[in-house]
Amino acid sequence: MHTGVTKLASRNELSELLASVERRAYKQALFAVRDEHTALDIVQDAMLKLAEKYGDKPVAELPMLFQRILQNTIRDHYRRQKVRSMWTSLMSSLIPTHQEDDFDPLESLQDDDNNSQAAKPDAALEQTQLIDIIETELRKLPARQREAFLLRYWEDMDTAETAAAMGCSEGSVKTHCSRATHALATALKAKGVTNHEL
């Protein structure tokens, strides 16, 4: 007798689904990121997330869930790439020529379409080291400056969205961001990172 209970995926069914979508998912990711290793990582991440978070869902729901996770994982990858590129550009534009408290360096950056070229291996290593320094220095910032900086440059919010999230004015957001970026630039300079190296 049919009870109307939806059948949940068994471990075997989950494995079969992942095996059946793996090749197509890899192709999708490869088209998106144009790098074989990165595409493979993205697909594996998406599969792990599906297994960890949705392994108890009905079999029929899994293909759509997997597609959503895959697309989100690709978007996350792009956002991280954009952020890394943006932070490097940001720091290079920083060694301050602007002293006004409400100067927002993000507004002068030109990478809206995420057109940055992939970094060469040496440059990628330098960029990773630079990001590590920035993340260390971020922890030292006053809480409001750090919050404004991360919302603007990490979460990719605009000034109005950041102001709404922080419960303050757009002018305050610009002031917090400006002070945060000046502090980071000063810290980088102190560590011997110059405008030329960025």
N, C-alpha and C positions, 0 to 999 in steps of 0.2 A: 504494500500500500504506500502511495506517495504521501509523505508527510509535509512536503513544502519546505523542508530544511535544505538550505543551500550547501552543496558539497564543497568542503574545504580542500585546498590543495595538499596532496601528500608530498613527501620529500621527493619521491620519484617523479611525480608530475611537475614539480617545480624544476627539477633537473632537466626533464625533457623540454619544458618550455624554454629554459635558458639555452639549451643546446640548439633548439630550433630557431631562436631569434639572434643568436650570437653573430653569425656571419652578416646578416642584414644590419644589425646594430653597429657592427664594426665599420661597415661601409658608410653608414650615416655619419658616424663620428669622424671617419677619415675625410669625408667631404667637408665636414665642418671645420676641422682643425688642421688638415693637411700635414699631419705628422703621424707615422705609423705607431710609434711607441706611445705617444699621447693618446691616440685613438683607442689603443688597446687598454690603457689605464682607465680611460673614461668608461669603456664598456664593462670592465671588471668592477669598477666602483659602483656602477649602476646595478649590476647583478648582485653585488654584496648588499646594497641598500634594499633591493627588492626582497632578498632572502631574509635579511635581518628584521625589516620593518613590516613586510606584508606577506610573509610565508604562511600566515594563518588565514589569508583571504581566500574567497572562492576562486576556483581555477579560472572561471570565465572572466574574472576581473583583472587577472594578472597581466595579460598582454598590454592592455591600456595603461595600467599602472607602470609597467616597465617603460613604455614609451615616454610617459610623463617624467619619470626619474631620469631617463637617458637625456631628454632635452634639458632638464634642469642641471644635470651634471655638465653638459656641454656649455650651458650658459655660465655656470659657476667658473668653469675653466677660462672662458673669455673674460669674465669679470676680473679674475685674478691676474690674467695677462695685462688687462687694461690698467688695473691698479698698479702693477709693478712698473709698467711703462710710464704711467702718469706720475708715480712717485719719483721716478728717476728724472723725468722732465721737470717736475715740480721743484725738486731740490736744485736742479741746474738753473732754474729761473729765480731761485731764492736768494742766493748770496746777495743780500738785499740791495736793490736800487730803490725799492719802495719803502718808505718809512711810515706811511700813514697807517693808522691802526685799523682802518676798515678796508685795506687792500686785500683782495682775495686772489691769490695766484692762480687758482683753478680757472678763473674767468679768462685768463690770458693764454691758457693752453689750447693747442690745436690738435686734439686727437679724438674728436667727437665720433668719428666713424671707426675707431679702433683700427687705424691703418698702420699701426706700428709694425715695422719689420721684425721678424724673429731675431733675437740677439745671437751673435756668434758665440761659440763656447766660452772664450775668454771674457767677453762682455757679459755673458749670462752669469758667470761666476762672480764678477765684480758687482753685478746688479744684485745677486743674492746676498753678498756681503753687505752691500749698501742697505738693503731691506732689513737685514739683521740689526745693523746699527740704528736705523730709524726706529725699529720696533722697541729696542732697548731704551732709546731716548724718549719715546712716547710714554713709557711707563713713568717717567720722571715729571711729566707735565702736570700742571693743576688739572683737576678732574674735568672742569667745564671746557678747558682748552682741548683736552684729549677727546672729550665727547664730540665737540664740534668738528674737530679734525677728522675723526673716524667716520662720522656720519657723512661728511662732505666727500672725503677722498676714498673711504673704504666702501661705504654703502652706496656711494654715487648719488646721494640726494642733492637737490639744488638748495639754494640758500633758504627759500621759503619753506621747503619741506623740513630742513634742519631746524629752522626757527620753531616750527610747529612741534616737532618732536621734542625739542629742548624747553619749550614753553618760554621763549624769549624773543626779542625782536631780531629782524634780519641784520640790523646794524651790529647787534651784539654777536651774532654768529660770525660776521666778517671780522670783528675785532678779535674774537677768540681764535679764529683760524689764522689770522695774520700773526698774532702773538705766538701761536703754536709753531707756525712755519718758520718764523724768525728764530725761535729758540732751537728748532731742529737744525736750521742752517748754521747757526753759531756752533752747535755741538759737532756737526759734521766738519766744519772748518777746523775746530779744535783737534779733531782726530786726523787732520791732514787731508780730508776729502775736499778738493777744490772744484770750482766751477768747471775748469778744463777737464777734470777726470769724469765728470758726470755725463 
